[in-house]
Amino acid sequence: MFIDFEESSTSERYHLMANTVVPRPIAWVVTEGEVLNIAPFSYFTPLSSDPATLMISIGHRPDGRPKDTLRNLRESRKCVVCIVDGEHFEAMHRSSKGLEASESELEVFDIPVQGSLEGFPPMPAGIKVAFLCEYLQEVDLKGSKTIPVIVEIQHLYLDDAIISDKAQIGLEFSAIARVGRSYSRIDKIIPAPEIP
C-alpha cells in the first residue's frame, strides 16, 4: 500500500507519521517570558554535533498565535530542554494542556524547579538529563503552521546518579518516548551485532 500524502489531510499525515516514526523522544522545554513556561514536544531530534544542535517542531495555538515556547524563545533566546523519565512522566503529560500565556504550567501543576546555570531558565527538580540551549534559527516550511526551531546546545546537565562510567560518560537512564498516541519507557538495551 502506498499512501499519497498530497491526497491526505494534515491530521491523517500526523496520525501516520506519529504511528510509524517510533519511538519519538520528548523535549520538555522550559522557557521564560511573562511567566516560566514548560511544554512537551515529541517532534524533536538531535540535528548535528558540530554545531551541537537540536530541532524542536513547535506548532501554533488553535487561534493562530504562536505557542508560548516559540514566543519566549524568539524573545529570550534561551531554553532548557529536559529529557523525561518515569519520575516526571505524569507532570510532563499534564503540562501539555494549553494554558493562557499568563499562566505557568509549573505553578498550575505544582512542578517544583531547581536552578540550572546563570542566564538560563530553571529545570524541573530531580530531572536527570537537560540541555541548556540558545535559539539559533527557524526553518520556513512554506507556510506551515509548524515552525522547526533549531537550538544550539551550550551545556549538558547529567545527574550524577545516572552516570555508570565517568571515564566514558556511560549512562543508566530510562527515558519516556511517544509511540503513536501512547508512551513507552525506553529501557531495554539491545547490543549492536558485530559487523564482519
Order of alpha helices (4+ residues) and beta strands (2+ residues): alpha-beta-beta-beta-beta-beta-alpha-beta-alpha-alpha-beta-beta-beta-beta-beta-beta-beta-beta
